[in-house]
Structures are given as structure tokens and as C-alpha cells.
């Protein structure tokens, strides 16, 4: 009886993994049709604004603005920023739950938006972690950021940077300037409370971060940052040994 139950459990787990993998591989090529949040907003707002555009038709300033605002180690991690998670945990312990601080990477946010349902349960977080691993394994970093820029909520009933660009600046995402891209990126943590059309102190901060980071889509720039990080780590290890 035990062996039979174990065999059934293993079979269920195997089919679950296979279905998840096929789902992720399909969306490696095809745009995600709809997300849970889109369904919610369509019901609440009575309409849905979204237009899928490939990364090649999005101004380079836009993904750089999102990386600068949300996940500056995007090209270096494998889906999770452990240092940011430790800092967020320490911050939340100090605040005792009064003001929680998150540490989700762009990969985690993409997995949550595309594959998961709303909520803060442990089951949902586990699903988010699982799909984060899968998309990091099966998708390129460029595909992850492309999907994110097309499914992220950018206003009430509005999804993707193309719809935000047309609503605020009367042109497509391909023509976004650094300032305009920063305004859109600035609303992502609170898209129903912030206005992508307005310049804010946060959007100004994002522009400064973009200037400091440079073009991270350039492999030479990423290699320079990696070399600097390795030198910093070596200095820290040397100080610890003293």
C-alpha cells in the first residue's frame, strides 16, 4: 500500500514538473496570453490596455531604467539576490512588520506576474521560487526582461511599457527617452497609486542610477562590473584574515 501510494505521488510530481517545464518553454517563444492581475483589473476597471512589443522595439533606456530601479544585479544573479534578501530580512525584523521591505529580483517578479496568482501565502511564494528557477534555466536574460516589460502593471487597467508610453507620451516604447523610461519605472512598485506621466524625485534618482550603471546590455560593461566586484570581495576577504 505504501509503495503504491509512493509511486502515485512520484508520478504526480513527475507530471507536474513536465507540465511546468512545457509551459515555461512555450512562453520562451510565445507572449503570455493573460495574467491573474490582468483578469482582476479587467473586472475592476471594465477595460484592459495592453500591447505586446518585442524587446527590439523598446528603447534601450526602458530595460535599463527598470534594472536601475528594481534589480541592479539582474545580469549577475541566477534569479535570487541573496544579499538583498538578507538586508530586507534584517530591515523587516527591525521594523517589526510596520513597514516591510521586499527583495524580489526582476526574474522573481516576472515569474510571479506570469505564472502565479495574487497573494502572500507560502504556497504562492514557493510557486514563484519554482518558476523563477525554471525561467532562469530556460529563458535568456533578454527574454526575461522582455516579458517583464510587457506584463508589468503600469497603471490602473494598464499593462506593459508600450501602453504606458502611448498613454503618457503619445508615442511608442521605441521612442522613450531616459527621463520618460525612468518615469514609467518609478511607478512599478505601486502602479495604482503613482502616475507614470509625472516626473518625481524617484524618477530623477532612477536617471542618476542609469547614468552610473551605463549600458549593462554591453558585455564589456558587465565584465568590468564583475571584475570590480571580484576585487572588492578579495579586499574584504583579505581584511577578514588580518
C-alpha positions as CSV (number, residue, x, y, z in Angstrom):
1,X,0.0,0.0,0.0
2,X,2.8,2.4,1.0
3,X,4.8,1.6,-2.2
4,X,1.7,2.1,-4.4
5,X,1.0,5.5,-2.7
6,X,4.6,6.5,-3.1
7,X,4.5,5.5,-6.8
8,X,1.4,7.6,-7.3
9,X,3.0,10.6,-5.6
10,X,6.1,10.3,-7.7
11,X,4.0,10.1,-10.9
12,X,2.0,13.2,-9.9
13,X,5.3,15.1,-9.1
14,X,6.8,14.0,-12.4
15,X,3.8,15.1,-14.5
16,X,3.7,18.4,-12.6
17,X,7.3,19.1,-13.4
18,X,6.8,18.2,-17.0
19,X,3.8,20.4,-17.4
20,X,5.5,23.3,-15.8
21,X,8.6,22.8,-18.0
22,X,6.5,22.7,-21.1
23,X,4.6,25.8,-20.0
24,X,7.8,27.7,-19.5
25,X,9.3,26.5,-22.8
26,X,6.2,27.6,-24.7
27,X,6.4,31.1,-23.2
28,X,10.0,31.2,-24.2
29,X,8.7,31.8,-27.7
30,X,5.1,33.0,-27.4
31,X,3.8,36.0,-25.5
32,X,1.9,35.2,-22.3
33,X,-1.8,35.5,-23.2
34,X,-3.0,36.9,-19.9
35,X,-2.2,37.0,-16.2
36,X,-4.2,36.8,-13.0
37,X,-3.7,40.5,-12.3
38,X,-4.9,41.4,-15.7
39,X,-8.1,39.4,-15.1
40,X,-8.6,41.3,-11.8
41,X,-8.0,44.7,-13.4
42,X,-10.2,43.9,-16.3
43,X,-13.0,43.1,-13.9
44,X,-12.4,46.2,-11.7
45,X,-11.7,48.8,-14.4
46,X,-14.0,47.3,-17.1
47,X,-11.2,47.5,-19.7
48,X,-7.7,46.4,-20.2
49,X,-4.9,48.2,-22.1
50,X,-2.0,46.1,-23.2
51,X,0.0,45.9,-26.4
52,X,2.9,43.4,-26.7
53,X,6.1,44.7,-28.3
54,X,9.4,42.7,-28.7
55,X,12.5,44.0,-26.9
56,X,13.9,45.1,-30.3
57,X,11.1,47.6,-30.5
58,X,11.6,49.0,-27.0
59,X,14.1,51.8,-26.3
60,X,17.2,50.5,-24.6
61,X,16.5,53.2,-21.9
62,X,13.5,51.3,-20.8
63,X,15.0,48.0,-19.6
64,X,17.9,49.9,-18.2
65,X,15.5,52.1,-16.2
66,X,13.8,49.0,-14.8
67,X,17.1,47.4,-13.9
68,X,18.4,50.6,-12.3
69,X,15.2,50.9,-10.3
70,X,14.4,47.3,-9.3
71,X,17.4,45.0,-9.8
72,X,20.9,46.3,-10.5
73,X,22.4,42.8,-10.2
74,X,20.0,41.4,-12.8
75,X,22.7,40.1,-15.1
76,X,24.8,38.6,-12.3
77,X,22.3,36.6,-10.3
78,X,20.6,33.3,-11.1
79,X,17.2,34.5,-10.1
80,X,17.7,35.5,-6.5
81,X,19.7,38.2,-4.8
82,X,20.7,36.6,-1.5
83,X,22.4,39.8,-0.2
84,X,19.3,41.9,-0.8
85,X,17.2,39.2,0.8
86,X,19.4,39.3,3.9
87,X,19.2,43.0,4.1
88,X,15.4,43.0,3.6
89,X,15.0,40.4,6.4
90,X,17.1,42.5,8.8
91,X,15.2,45.6,8.0
92,X,11.8,44.0,8.5
93,X,13.0,42.5,11.8
94,X,14.0,46.0,13.0
95,X,10.7,47.5,11.8
96,X,8.7,44.5,13.4
97,X,6.3,44.4,10.4
98,X,5.4,48.0,10.4
99,X,7.0,48.7,7.1
100,X,8.0,45.6,5.1
101,X,10.8,45.8,2.5
102,X,10.9,43.3,-0.4
103,X,13.9,42.0,-2.2
104,X,12.4,40.4,-5.3
105,X,14.5,40.4,-8.4
106,X,13.1,41.1,-11.9
107,X,13.2,37.3,-12.5
108,X,11.0,36.7,-9.4
109,X,8.6,39.5,-10.4
110,X,8.3,38.1,-13.9
111,X,7.6,34.6,-12.6
112,X,5.1,36.0,-10.1
113,X,3.3,38.1,-12.8
114,X,3.2,35.4,-15.5
115,X,2.8,32.1,-13.6
116,X,1.3,32.8,-10.2
117,X,-1.8,34.1,-8.6
118,X,-2.1,37.1,-6.2
119,X,-1.5,36.7,-2.5
120,X,1.3,36.3,0.1
121,X,0.9,32.7,1.1
122,X,3.8,30.3,1.5
123,X,2.4,28.2,-1.3
124,X,2.3,31.1,-3.7
125,X,5.9,32.1,-2.7
126,X,7.1,28.5,-3.3
127,X,5.4,28.6,-6.8
128,X,7.2,31.9,-7.5
129,X,10.6,30.5,-6.5
130,X,10.0,27.3,-8.6
131,X,9.1,29.2,-11.7
132,X,11.9,31.7,-11.1
133,X,14.3,28.7,-11.3
134,X,12.7,27.4,-14.4
135,X,12.8,30.7,-16.4
136,X,16.4,31.3,-15.4
137,X,17.2,27.9,-16.7
138,X,15.1,28.0,-19.9
139,X,15.0,31.7,-20.9
140,X,17.7,34.2,-21.6
141,X,18.0,37.3,-19.5
142,X,16.8,39.3,-22.5
143,X,13.7,37.2,-22.7
144,X,13.0,37.6,-19.0
145,X,13.2,41.4,-19.3
146,X,11.2,41.4,-22.5
147,X,8.3,39.5,-20.8
148,X,8.5,41.7,-17.7
149,X,8.3,44.9,-19.7
150,X,5.2,43.6,-21.4
151,X,3.2,42.2,-18.4
152,X,4.2,44.6,-15.6
153,X,1.3,46.7,-14.4
154,X,2.0,50.4,-15.2
155,X,-1.3,51.9,-14.1
156,X,-4.9,51.1,-13.4
157,X,-6.0,48.7,-16.0
158,X,-2.8,49.3,-17.9
159,X,0.0,46.7,-18.6
160,X,3.3,46.9,-20.3
161,X,5.5,49.8,-21.2
162,X,4.0,50.3,-24.7
163,X,0.6,51.2,-23.3
164,X,2.2,53.5,-20.7
165,X,4.3,55.2,-23.3
166,X,1.3,55.9,-25.6
167,X,-0.9,57.0,-22.7
168,X,1.7,59.4,-21.2
169,X,3.9,60.5,-24.0
170,X,1.8,59.9,-27.2
171,X,4.4,57.7,-28.8
172,X,5.6,54.1,-28.7
173,X,8.1,52.4,-26.3
174,X,10.7,52.5,-29.1
175,X,11.0,56.3,-28.7
176,X,11.2,56.6,-24.9
177,X,13.9,58.9,-23.6
178,X,15.8,58.1,-20.4
179,X,13.6,60.5,-18.5
180,X,10.4,59.0,-19.8
181,X,11.6,55.5,-19.2
182,X,12.5,56.4,-15.6
183,X,9.0,57.9,-15.0
184,X,7.5,54.5,-16.1
185,X,9.9,52.5,-14.0
186,X,9.2,54.7,-11.0
187,X,5.6,53.6,-10.8
188,X,6.3,49.8,-10.8
189,X,6.2,49.2,-7.0
190,X,2.8,51.0,-6.7
191,X,1.3,51.2,-10.2
192,X,-2.2,52.0,-9.0
193,X,-1.1,54.9,-6.8
194,X,1.7,56.5,-8.9
195,X,1.4,58.3,-12.2
196,X,3.9,57.3,-14.9
197,X,3.2,60.6,-16.7
198,X,4.7,62.7,-13.9
199,X,8.3,63.4,-13.0
200,X,9.1,62.6,-9.4
201,X,12.1,62.5,-7.1
202,X,12.2,58.8,-7.6
203,X,12.3,59.1,-11.4
204,X,15.2,61.6,-11.0
205,X,17.0,59.1,-8.8
206,X,16.5,56.3,-11.4
207,X,18.0,58.5,-14.2
208,X,21.1,59.1,-12.0
209,X,21.4,55.3,-11.4
210,X,21.1,54.7,-15.1
211,X,24.0,57.1,-15.8
212,X,26.1,55.5,-13.1
213,X,25.5,51.9,-14.3
214,X,26.0,52.5,-18.0
215,X,24.7,50.1,-20.7
216,X,24.6,46.7,-18.9
217,X,23.4,45.1,-22.2
218,X,27.0,45.6,-23.3
219,X,29.1,42.5,-22.3
220,X,32.2,44.7,-21.8
221,X,30.4,46.9,-19.3
222,X,29.1,43.8,-17.4
223,X,32.6,42.3,-17.4
224,X,34.0,45.5,-15.9
225,X,31.4,45.3,-13.0
226,X,32.2,41.7,-12.4
227,X,35.9,42.4,-12.2
228,X,35.3,45.3,-9.8
229,X,33.1,43.1,-7.6
230,X,35.8,40.4,-7.5
231,X,38.4,42.9,-6.5
232,X,36.1,44.2,-3.7
233,X,35.4,40.7,-2.5
234,X,39.1,39.9,-2.4
235,X,39.8,43.0,-0.4
236,X,37.1,42.1,2.1
237,X,38.4,38.6,2.5
238,X,41.9,40.0,3.0
239,X,40.7,42.3,5.8
240,X,38.9,39.4,7.5
241,X,42.1,37.3,7.6
242,X,44.0,40.1,9.3
